[in-house]
């Protein structure tokens, strides 16, 4: 990656409104790519490992529509770890359970997660 090239932000989000909002926020900082399902995400991660990663940050909805229990997010995190990509990942999922619950990835669930940050949304 050249010095002038900014690393990309990978947005893994299946909700179109959320992915567009995240894109609008991060596009001022770095170019971004949106992927909206597990299969395409795993394929993209393999491609990154083969070609060299130009991604510096991943915004991950761990609760993709096919896995409301967080299993897709766990598979993605395991793949990132298995490939040794060394990416910074922020979980953009929200829910009414604690981070140790089934809807969130806990750092103890997947080897390679050093910290986990819970997104909290409160409607007033």
N, CA, C and O atoms as a GROMACS GRO file, in nm:
protein
  496
    1UNK      N    1   0.085  -0.117   0.000
    1UNK     CA    2   0.000   0.000   0.000
    1UNK      C    3   0.090   0.123   0.000
    1UNK      O    4   0.181   0.134   0.082
    2UNK      N    5   0.065   0.214  -0.091
    2UNK     CA    6   0.148   0.334  -0.099
    2UNK      C    7   0.119   0.427   0.017
    2UNK      O    8   0.015   0.416   0.083
    3UNK      N    9   0.213   0.519   0.043
    3UNK     CA   10   0.198   0.612   0.154
    3UNK      C   11   0.075   0.699   0.137
    3UNK      O   12   0.010   0.734   0.235
    4UNK      N   13   0.042   0.735   0.013
    4UNK     CA   14  -0.070   0.824  -0.013
    4UNK      C   15  -0.205   0.753  -0.009
    4UNK      O   16  -0.308   0.819   0.007
    5UNK      N   17  -0.206   0.623  -0.024
    5UNK     CA   18  -0.331   0.549  -0.027
    5UNK      C   19  -0.385   0.530   0.115
    5UNK      O   20  -0.316   0.476   0.201
    6UNK      N   21  -0.508   0.574   0.138
    6UNK     CA   22  -0.571   0.555   0.269
    6UNK      C   23  -0.626   0.413   0.277
    6UNK      O   24  -0.679   0.362   0.180
    7UNK      N   25  -0.613   0.350   0.394
    7UNK     CA   26  -0.675   0.219   0.409
    7UNK      C   27  -0.827   0.233   0.404
    7UNK      O   28  -0.883   0.334   0.444
    8UNK      N   29  -0.891   0.130   0.353
    8UNK     CA   30  -1.036   0.128   0.341
    8UNK      C   31  -1.101   0.092   0.474
    8UNK      O   32  -1.040   0.035   0.563
    9UNK      N   33  -1.228   0.129   0.482
    9UNK     CA   34  -1.314   0.085   0.591
    9UNK      C   35  -1.408  -0.019   0.531
    9UNK      O   36  -1.475   0.008   0.431
   10UNK      N   37  -1.413  -0.136   0.591
   10UNK     CA   38  -1.504  -0.241   0.547
   10UNK      C   39  -1.628  -0.237   0.635
   10UNK      O   40  -1.620  -0.257   0.757
   11UNK      N   41  -1.743  -0.210   0.574
   11UNK     CA   42  -1.870  -0.205   0.646
   11UNK      C   43  -1.945  -0.335   0.615
   11UNK      O   44  -1.981  -0.361   0.501
   12UNK      N   45  -1.968  -0.414   0.719
   12UNK     CA   46  -2.042  -0.540   0.704
   12UNK      C   47  -2.176  -0.519   0.774
   12UNK      O   48  -2.186  -0.527   0.896
   13UNK      N   49  -2.278  -0.491   0.694
   13UNK     CA   50  -2.408  -0.450   0.747
   13UNK      C   51  -2.517  -0.491   0.648
   13UNK      O   52  -2.507  -0.460   0.529
   14UNK      N   53  -2.620  -0.560   0.696
   14UNK     CA   54  -2.726  -0.606   0.607
   14UNK      C   55  -2.843  -0.510   0.597
   14UNK      O   56  -2.926  -0.525   0.508
   15UNK      N   57  -2.853  -0.414   0.686
   15UNK     CA   58  -2.961  -0.316   0.680
   15UNK      C   59  -2.918  -0.199   0.591
   15UNK      O   60  -2.822  -0.130   0.624
   16UNK      N   61  -2.988  -0.176   0.479
   16UNK     CA   62  -2.947  -0.070   0.386
   16UNK      C   63  -2.939   0.069   0.449
   16UNK      O   64  -2.848   0.145   0.418
   17UNK      N   65  -3.032   0.103   0.536
   17UNK     CA   66  -3.030   0.235   0.600
   17UNK      C   67  -2.907   0.251   0.688
   17UNK      O   68  -2.841   0.355   0.687
   18UNK      N   69  -2.878   0.147   0.765
   18UNK     CA   70  -2.761   0.153   0.854
   18UNK      C   71  -2.631   0.158   0.775
   18UNK      O   72  -2.540   0.233   0.809
   19UNK      N   73  -2.623   0.078   0.669
   19UNK     CA   74  -2.499   0.077   0.591
   19UNK      C   75  -2.476   0.211   0.522
   19UNK      O   76  -2.362   0.257   0.513
   20UNK      N   77  -2.582   0.274   0.474
   20UNK     CA   78  -2.567   0.405   0.409
   20UNK      C   79  -2.530   0.513   0.510
   20UNK      O   80  -2.451   0.602   0.479
   21UNK      N   81  -2.585   0.505   0.631
   21UNK     CA   82  -2.548   0.600   0.736
   21UNK      C   83  -2.401   0.585   0.773
   21UNK      O   84  -2.328   0.684   0.783
   22UNK      N   85  -2.356   0.461   0.793
   22UNK     CA   86  -2.216   0.437   0.825
   22UNK      C   87  -2.125   0.485   0.712
   22UNK      O   88  -2.020   0.543   0.737
   23UNK      N   89  -2.167   0.461   0.589
   23UNK     CA   90  -2.088   0.505   0.473
   23UNK      C   91  -2.074   0.657   0.473
   23UNK      O   92  -1.965   0.709   0.450
   24UNK      N   93  -2.183   0.727   0.497
   24UNK     CA   94  -2.178   0.874   0.498
   24UNK      C   95  -2.087   0.927   0.607
   24UNK      O   96  -2.023   1.031   0.590
   25UNK      N   97  -2.081   0.857   0.718
   25UNK     CA   98  -1.995   0.900   0.828
   25UNK      C   99  -1.848   0.877   0.796
   25UNK      O  100  -1.766   0.966   0.816
   26UNK      N  101  -1.814   0.759   0.746
   26UNK     CA  102  -1.673   0.724   0.727
   26UNK      C  103  -1.614   0.775   0.596
   26UNK      O  104  -1.492   0.782   0.584
   27UNK      N  105  -1.696   0.809   0.499
   27UNK     CA  106  -1.641   0.848   0.368
   27UNK      C  107  -1.558   0.977   0.376
   27UNK      O  108  -1.482   1.006   0.284
   28UNK      N  109  -1.574   1.053   0.482
   28UNK     CA  110  -1.491   1.172   0.501
   28UNK      C  111  -1.351   1.137   0.548
   28UNK      O  112  -1.257   1.216   0.535
   29UNK      N  113  -1.338   1.018   0.603
   29UNK     CA  114  -1.211   0.974   0.659
   29UNK      C  115  -1.134   0.884   0.562
   29UNK      O  116  -1.014   0.900   0.542
   30UNK      N  117  -1.206   0.791   0.501
   30UNK     CA  118  -1.142   0.692   0.415
   30UNK      C  119  -1.244   0.632   0.319
   30UNK      O  120  -1.364   0.636   0.346
   31UNK      N  121  -1.197   0.577   0.208
   31UNK     CA  122  -1.290   0.506   0.119
   31UNK      C  123  -1.347   0.385   0.192
   31UNK      O  124  -1.282   0.327   0.279
   32UNK      N  125  -1.468   0.346   0.153
   32UNK     CA  126  -1.533   0.235   0.222
   32UNK      C  127  -1.596   0.140   0.122
   32UNK      O  128  -1.630   0.178   0.010
   33UNK      N  129  -1.610   0.016   0.165
   33UNK     CA  130  -1.680  -0.085   0.087
   33UNK      C  131  -1.786  -0.145   0.178
   33UNK      O  132  -1.761  -0.168   0.297
   34UNK      N  133  -1.904  -0.171   0.122
   34UNK     CA  134  -2.013  -0.230   0.198
   34UNK      C  135  -2.037  -0.372   0.149
   34UNK      O  136  -2.048  -0.397   0.029
   35UNK      N  137  -2.044  -0.464   0.244
   35UNK     CA  138  -2.082  -0.603   0.213
   35UNK      C  139  -2.199  -0.636   0.305
   35UNK      O  140  -2.197  -0.602   0.424
   36UNK      N  141  -2.301  -0.703   0.251
   36UNK     CA  142  -2.423  -0.720   0.330
   36UNK      C  143  -2.460  -0.864   0.365
   36UNK      O  144  -2.573  -0.890   0.406
   37UNK      N  145  -2.365  -0.959   0.349
   37UNK     CA  146  -2.398  -1.096   0.388
   37UNK      C  147  -2.271  -1.174   0.424
   37UNK      O  148  -2.160  -1.133   0.390
   38UNK      N  149  -2.291  -1.285   0.490
   38UNK     CA  150  -2.179  -1.366   0.539
   38UNK      C  151  -2.097  -1.423   0.424
   38UNK      O  152  -1.974  -1.413   0.426
   39UNK      N  153  -2.161  -1.482   0.325
   39UNK     CA  154  -2.089  -1.548   0.216
   39UNK      C  155  -1.994  -1.452   0.145
   39UNK      O  156  -1.877  -1.485   0.124
   40UNK      N  157  -2.044  -1.334   0.106
   40UNK     CA  158  -1.959  -1.237   0.036
   40UNK      C  159  -1.850  -1.183   0.127
   40UNK      O  160  -1.740  -1.152   0.080
   41UNK      N  161  -1.879  -1.171   0.256
   41UNK     CA  162  -1.777  -1.124   0.351
   41UNK      C  163  -1.662  -1.223   0.361
   41UNK      O  164  -1.546  -1.183   0.355
   42UNK      N  165  -1.694  -1.350   0.376
   42UNK     CA  166  -1.588  -1.452   0.387
   42UNK      C  167  -1.505  -1.457   0.259
   42UNK      O  168  -1.384  -1.473   0.265
   43UNK      N  169  -1.571  -1.444   0.145
   43UNK     CA  170  -1.501  -1.442   0.016
   43UNK      C  171  -1.407  -1.321   0.007
   43UNK      O  172  -1.293  -1.334  -0.039
   44UNK      N  173  -1.455  -1.204   0.051
   44UNK     CA  174  -1.374  -1.083   0.048
   44UNK      C  175  -1.253  -1.095   0.141
   44UNK      O  176  -1.144  -1.051   0.107
   45UNK      N  177  -1.274  -1.153   0.259
   45UNK     CA  178  -1.163  -1.172   0.353
   45UNK      C  179  -1.056  -1.264   0.296
   45UNK      O  180  -0.937  -1.239   0.314
   46UNK      N  181  -1.098  -1.369   0.227
   46UNK     CA  182  -1.001  -1.456   0.160
   46UNK      C  183  -0.922  -1.378   0.056
   46UNK      O  184  -0.800  -1.393   0.045
   47UNK      N  185  -0.991  -1.296  -0.020
   47UNK     CA  186  -0.926  -1.214  -0.122
   47UNK      C  187  -0.827  -1.116  -0.059
   47UNK      O  188  -0.718  -1.096  -0.112
   48UNK      N  189  -0.865  -1.058   0.054
   48UNK     CA  190  -0.775  -0.966   0.125
   48UNK      C  191  -0.648  -1.039   0.168
   48UNK      O  192  -0.538  -0.985   0.156
   49UNK      N  193  -0.663  -1.161   0.216
   49UNK     CA  194  -0.548  -1.238   0.263
   49UNK      C  195  -0.454  -1.271   0.147
   49UNK      O  196  -0.332  -1.270   0.163
   50UNK      N  197  -0.510  -1.301   0.031
   50UNK     CA  198  -0.429  -1.335  -0.086
   50UNK      C  199  -0.358  -1.214  -0.145
   50UNK      O  200  -0.241  -1.223  -0.183
   51UNK      N  201  -0.428  -1.101  -0.152
   51UNK     CA  202  -0.376  -0.983  -0.222
   51UNK      C  203  -0.310  -0.882  -0.129
   51UNK      O  204  -0.246  -0.787  -0.176
   52UNK      N  205  -0.323  -0.900   0.000
   52UNK     CA  206  -0.272  -0.801   0.095
   52UNK      C  207  -0.384  -0.708   0.134
   52UNK      O  208  -0.456  -0.657   0.048
   53UNK      N  209  -0.400  -0.687   0.262
   53UNK     CA  210  -0.512  -0.610   0.312
   53UNK      C  211  -0.492  -0.460   0.295
   53UNK      O  212  -0.390  -0.405   0.336
   54UNK      N  213  -0.590  -0.396   0.235
   54UNK     CA  214  -0.591  -0.251   0.227
   54UNK      C  215  -0.697  -0.196   0.322
   54UNK      O  216  -0.728  -0.077   0.319
   55UNK      N  217  -0.752  -0.283   0.406
   55UNK     CA  218  -0.855  -0.242   0.501
   55UNK      C  219  -0.791  -0.214   0.635
   55UNK      O  220  -0.712  -0.294   0.685
   56UNK      N  221  -0.825  -0.099   0.693
   56UNK     CA  222  -0.771  -0.063   0.822
   56UNK      C  223  -0.871  -0.076   0.935
   56UNK      O  224  -0.832  -0.086   1.052
   57UNK      N  225  -1.001  -0.077   0.901
   57UNK     CA  226  -1.105  -0.082   1.003
   57UNK      C  227  -1.224  -0.158   0.948
   57UNK      O  228  -1.260  -0.142   0.832
   58UNK      N  229  -1.285  -0.240   1.033
   58UNK     CA  230  -1.406  -0.313   0.997
   58UNK      C  231  -1.517  -0.269   1.092
   58UNK      O  232  -1.501  -0.273   1.214
   59UNK      N  233  -1.631  -0.229   1.036
   59UNK     CA  234  -1.752  -0.201   1.113
   59UNK      C  235  -1.844  -0.319   1.089
   59UNK      O  236  -1.896  -0.336   0.979
   60UNK      N  237  -1.865  -0.399   1.191
   60UNK     CA  238  -1.931  -0.529   1.177
   60UNK      C  239  -2.065  -0.533   1.249
   60UNK      O  240  -2.073  -0.510   1.370
   61UNK      N  241  -2.170  -0.562   1.173
   61UNK     CA  242  -2.300  -0.596   1.232
   61UNK      C  243  -2.294  -0.746   1.259
   61UNK      O  244  -2.315  -0.827   1.168
   62UNK      N  245  -2.268  -0.783   1.382
   62UNK     CA  246  -2.252  -0.924   1.417
   62UNK      C  247  -2.384  -1.000   1.404
   62UNK      O  248  -2.384  -1.123   1.394
   63UNK      N  249  -2.494  -0.928   1.405
   63UNK     CA  250  -2.626  -0.991   1.396
   63UNK      C  251  -2.683  -0.975   1.255
   63UNK      O  252  -2.790  -0.916   1.237
   64UNK      N  253  -2.613  -1.027   1.156
   64UNK     CA  254  -2.665  -1.022   1.021
   64UNK      C  255  -2.800  -1.094   1.016
   64UNK      O  256  -2.827  -1.180   1.101
   65UNK      N  257  -2.882  -1.062   0.919
   65UNK     CA  258  -3.021  -1.109   0.917
   65UNK      C  259  -3.037  -1.261   0.923
   65UNK      O  260  -3.138  -1.311   0.973
   66UNK      N  261  -2.939  -1.334   0.873
   66UNK     CA  262  -2.950  -1.479   0.877
   66UNK      C  263  -2.912  -1.539   1.011
   66UNK      O  264  -2.933  -1.658   1.034
   67UNK      N  265  -2.855  -1.458   1.102
   67UNK     CA  266  -2.813  -1.512   1.232
   67UNK      C  267  -2.836  -1.410   1.340
   67UNK      O  268  -2.746  -1.333   1.375
   68UNK      N  269  -2.953  -1.408   1.393
   68UNK     CA  270  -2.985  -1.313   1.501
   68UNK      C  271  -2.916  -1.349   1.632
   68UNK      O  272  -2.924  -1.274   1.729
   69UNK      N  273  -2.848  -1.461   1.635
   69UNK     CA  274  -2.778  -1.502   1.757
   69UNK      C  275  -2.631  -1.461   1.757
   69UNK      O  276  -2.558  -1.494   1.850
   70UNK      N  277  -2.588  -1.390   1.653
   70UNK     CA  278  -2.449  -1.346   1.647
   70UNK      C  279  -2.355  -1.447   1.586
   70UNK      O  280  -2.234  -1.422   1.581
   71UNK      N  281  -2.406  -1.561   1.538
   71UNK     CA  282  -2.316  -1.664   1.486
   71UNK      C  283  -2.244  -1.619   1.359
   71UNK      O  284  -2.129  -1.658   1.337
   72UNK      N  285  -2.308  -1.537   1.274
   72UNK     CA  286  -2.238  -1.487   1.155
   72UNK      C  287  -2.121  -1.398   1.197
   72UNK      O  288  -2.012  -1.407   1.140
   73UNK      N  289  -2.144  -1.313   1.294
   73UNK     CA  290  -2.037  -1.226   1.342
   73UNK      C  291  -1.922  -1.304   1.400
   73UNK      O  292  -1.806  -1.270   1.379
   74UNK      N  293  -1.953  -1.409   1.473
   74UNK     CA  294  -1.848  -1.494   1.529
   74UNK      C  295  -1.770  -1.564   1.419
   74UNK      O  296  -1.648  -1.577   1.428
   75UNK      N  297  -1.839  -1.608   1.314
   75UNK     CA  298  -1.769  -1.674   1.203
   75UNK      C  299  -1.677  -1.575   1.131
   75UNK      O  300  -1.567  -1.610   1.091
   76UNK      N  301  -1.724  -1.451   1.115
   76UNK     CA  302  -1.642  -1.349   1.050
   76UNK      C  303  -1.519  -1.318   1.134
   76UNK      O  304  -1.409  -1.309   1.081
   77UNK      N  305  -1.538  -1.301   1.264
   77UNK     CA  306  -1.424  -1.272   1.352
   77UNK      C  307  -1.325  -1.389   1.354
   77UNK      O  308  -1.204  -1.367   1.354
   78UNK      N  309  -1.376  -1.511   1.354
   78UNK     CA  310  -1.288  -1.627   1.352
   78UNK      C  311  -1.208  -1.631   1.222
   78UNK      O  312  -1.089  -1.664   1.223
   79UNK      N  313  -1.272  -1.597   1.111
   79UNK     CA  314  -1.204  -1.595   0.981
   79UNK      C  315  -1.094  -1.489   0.980
   79UNK      O  316  -0.983  -1.515   0.932
   80UNK      N  317  -1.124  -1.370   1.031
   80UNK     CA  318  -1.024  -1.263   1.039
   80UNK      C  319  -0.904  -1.310   1.120
   80UNK      O  320  -0.789  -1.287   1.082
   81UNK      N  321  -0.930  -1.376   1.231
   81UNK     CA  322  -0.823  -1.428   1.317
   81UNK      C  323  -0.746  -1.540   1.248
   81UNK      O  324  -0.623  -1.542   1.250
   82UNK      N  325  -0.818  -1.634   1.188
   82UNK     CA  326  -0.753  -1.748   1.122
   82UNK      C  327  -0.662  -1.702   1.008
   82UNK      O  328  -0.556  -1.761   0.986
   83UNK      N  329  -0.702  -1.598   0.936
   83UNK     CA  330  -0.622  -1.547   0.825
   83UNK      C  331  -0.508  -1.456   0.870
   83UNK      O  332  -0.422  -1.418   0.791
   84UNK      N  333  -0.509  -1.421   0.999
   84UNK     CA  334  -0.404  -1.334   1.052
   84UNK      C  335  -0.406  -1.194   0.994
   84UNK      O  336  -0.301  -1.134   0.972
   85UNK      N  337  -0.526  -1.141   0.968
   85UNK     CA  338  -0.537  -1.011   0.902
   85UNK      C  339  -0.506  -0.894   0.995
   85UNK      O  340  -0.474  -0.786   0.947
   86UNK      N  341  -0.514  -0.913   1.125
   86UNK     CA  342  -0.478  -0.808   1.219
   86UNK      C  343  -0.562  -0.683   1.204
   86UNK      O  344  -0.510  -0.572   1.213
   87UNK      N  345  -0.693  -0.698   1.181
   87UNK     CA  346  -0.781  -0.584   1.160
   87UNK      C  347  -0.841  -0.534   1.289
   87UNK      O  348  -0.862  -0.612   1.383
   88UNK      N  349  -0.869  -0.405   1.294
   88UNK     CA  350  -0.946  -0.348   1.404
   88UNK      C  351  -1.093  -0.361   1.368
   88UNK      O  352  -1.134  -0.316   1.261
   89UNK      N  353  -1.172  -0.422   1.456
   89UNK     CA  354  -1.312  -0.447   1.428
   89UNK      C  355  -1.397  -0.383   1.537
   89UNK      O  356  -1.374  -0.404   1.656
   90UNK      N  357  -1.497  -0.303   1.494
   90UNK     CA  358  -1.595  -0.248   1.586
   90UNK      C  359  -1.728  -0.314   1.558
   90UNK      O  360  -1.772  -0.318   1.443
   91UNK      N  361  -1.792  -0.364   1.661
   91UNK     CA  362  -1.923  -0.428   1.648
   91UNK      C  363  -2.029  -0.319   1.647
   91UNK      O  364  -2.044  -0.246   1.745
   92UNK      N  365  -2.103  -0.308   1.537
   92UNK     CA  366  -2.206  -0.205   1.525
   92UNK      C  367  -2.345  -0.258   1.556
   92UNK      O  368  -2.444  -0.189   1.535
   93UNK      N  369  -2.354  -0.381   1.607
   93UNK     CA  370  -2.483  -0.440   1.642
   93UNK      C  371  -2.537  -0.375   1.768
   93UNK      O  372  -2.461  -0.324   1.850
   94UNK      N  373  -2.667  -0.378   1.781
   94UNK     CA  374  -2.726  -0.332   1.906
   94UNK      C  375  -2.836  -0.428   1.946
   94UNK      O  376  -2.886  -0.504   1.863
   95UNK      N  377  -2.872  -0.424   2.070
   95UNK     CA  378  -2.976  -0.512   2.120
   95UNK      C  379  -2.998  -0.483   2.267
   95UNK      O  380  -2.932  -0.396   2.324
   96UNK      N  381  -3.090  -0.554   2.326
   96UNK     CA  382  -3.123  -0.527   2.465
   96UNK      C  383  -3.058  -0.626   2.560
   96UNK      O  384  -3.104  -0.644   2.673
   97UNK      N  385  -2.952  -0.692   2.516
   97UNK     CA  386  -2.880  -0.784   2.602
   97UNK      C  387  -2.739  -0.732   2.626
   97UNK      O  388  -2.691  -0.647   2.551
   98UNK      N  389  -2.674  -0.782   2.727
   98UNK     CA  390  -2.539  -0.739   2.756
   98UNK      C  391  -2.441  -0.798   2.657
   98UNK      O  392  -2.476  -0.890   2.582
   99UNK      N  393  -2.321  -0.748   2.656
   99UNK     CA  394  -2.220  -0.796   2.560
   99UNK      C  395  -2.189  -0.944   2.580
   99UNK      O  396  -2.144  -1.010   2.487
  100UNK      N  397  -2.212  -0.995   2.699
  100UNK     CA  398  -2.189  -1.137   2.722
  100UNK      C  399  -2.304  -1.222   2.669
  100UNK      O  400  -2.294  -1.345   2.666
  101UNK      N  401  -2.413  -1.159   2.628
  101UNK     CA  402  -2.529  -1.233   2.578
  101UNK      C  403  -2.508  -1.286   2.438
  101UNK      O  404  -2.405  -1.262   2.375
  102UNK      N  405  -2.605  -1.358   2.390
  102UNK     CA  406  -2.591  -1.426   2.262
  102UNK      C  407  -2.598  -1.333   2.142
  102UNK      O  408  -2.558  -1.372   2.032
  103UNK      N  409  -2.647  -1.213   2.159
  103UNK     CA  410  -2.658  -1.123   2.045
  103UNK      C  411  -2.534  -1.039   2.023
  103UNK      O  412  -2.528  -0.959   1.930
  104UNK      N  413  -2.435  -1.054   2.108
  104UNK     CA  414  -2.313  -0.975   2.095
  104UNK      C  415  -2.191  -1.066   2.100
  104UNK      O  416  -2.192  -1.170   2.164
  105UNK      N  417  -2.088  -1.024   2.031
  105UNK     CA  418  -1.963  -1.099   2.036
  105UNK      C  419  -1.886  -1.055   2.160
  105UNK      O  420  -1.855  -0.937   2.175
  106UNK      N  421  -1.857  -1.147   2.246
  106UNK     CA  422  -1.776  -1.120   2.363
  106UNK      C  423  -1.632  -1.153   2.325
  106UNK      O  424  -1.608  -1.247   2.250
  107UNK      N  425  -1.538  -1.076   2.378
  107UNK     CA  426  -1.399  -1.100   2.340
  107UNK      C  427  -1.352  -1.240   2.379
  107UNK      O  428  -1.254  -1.289   2.323
  108UNK      N  429  -1.419  -1.305   2.472
  108UNK     CA  430  -1.378  -1.441   2.509
  108UNK      C  431  -1.435  -1.545   2.413
  108UNK      O  432  -1.395  -1.661   2.417
  109UNK      N  433  -1.529  -1.504   2.325
  109UNK     CA  434  -1.590  -1.600   2.232
  109UNK      C  435  -1.498  -1.639   2.118
  109UNK      O  436  -1.509  -1.750   2.067
  110UNK      N  437  -1.411  -1.552   2.077
  110UNK     CA  438  -1.327  -1.576   1.961
  110UNK      C  439  -1.184  -1.540   1.995
  110UNK      O  440  -1.156  -1.429   2.040
  111UNK      N  441  -1.093  -1.633   1.973
  111UNK     CA  442  -0.952  -1.607   1.996
  111UNK      C  443  -0.909  -1.495   1.903
  111UNK      O  444  -0.943  -1.496   1.785
  112UNK      N  445  -0.836  -1.398   1.955
  112UNK     CA  446  -0.786  -1.289   1.872
  112UNK      C  447  -0.855  -1.157   1.900
  112UNK      O  448  -0.804  -1.052   1.862
  113UNK      N  449  -0.970  -1.160   1.967
  113UNK     CA  450  -1.034  -1.034   2.003
  113UNK      C  451  -0.968  -0.986   2.131
  113UNK      O  452  -0.966  -1.056   2.232
  114UNK      N  453  -0.914  -0.864   2.126
  114UNK     CA  454  -0.846  -0.810   2.243
  114UNK      C  455  -0.939  -0.724   2.327
  114UNK      O  456  -0.929  -0.722   2.449
  115UNK      N  457  -1.028  -0.653   2.262
  115UNK     CA  458  -1.124  -0.571   2.334
  115UNK      C  459  -1.259  -0.578   2.262
  115UNK      O  460  -1.264  -0.601   2.141
  116UNK      N  461  -1.366  -0.560   2.335
  116UNK     CA  462  -1.500  -0.556   2.275
  116UNK      C  463  -1.569  -0.430   2.326
  116UNK      O  464  -1.564  -0.398   2.445
  117UNK      N  465  -1.633  -0.361   2.236
  117UNK     CA  466  -1.705  -0.238   2.270
  117UNK      C  467  -1.852  -0.260   2.238
  117UNK      O  468  -1.886  -0.300   2.127
  118UNK      N  469  -1.937  -0.233   2.333
  118UNK     CA  470  -2.082  -0.251   2.313
  118UNK      C  471  -2.141  -0.120   2.267
  118UNK      O  472  -2.117  -0.015   2.326
  119UNK      N  473  -2.220  -0.126   2.160
  119UNK     CA  474  -2.292  -0.008   2.113
  119UNK      C  475  -2.423  -0.002   2.191
  119UNK      O  476  -2.499  -0.098   2.195
  120UNK      N  477  -2.448   0.112   2.251
  120UNK     CA  478  -2.571   0.129   2.328
  120UNK      C  479  -2.655   0.238   2.263
  120UNK      O  480  -2.608   0.350   2.242
  121UNK      N  481  -2.777   0.206   2.232
  121UNK     CA  482  -2.872   0.303   2.179
  121UNK      C  483  -2.986   0.316   2.276
  121UNK      O  484  -3.041   0.216   2.323
  122UNK      N  485  -3.022   0.436   2.306
  122UNK     CA  486  -3.135   0.459   2.396
  122UNK      C  487  -3.233   0.555   2.328
  122UNK      O  488  -3.197   0.667   2.292
  123UNK      N  489  -3.356   0.511   2.311
  123UNK     CA  490  -3.459   0.596   2.255
  123UNK      C  491  -3.530   0.670   2.366
  123UNK      O  492  -3.565   0.611   2.468
  124UNK      N  493  -3.551   0.794   2.346
  124UNK     CA  494  -3.620   0.874   2.448
  124UNK      C  495  -3.753   0.921   2.393
  124UNK      O  496  -3.828   0.990   2.463
   0.00000   0.00000   0.00000
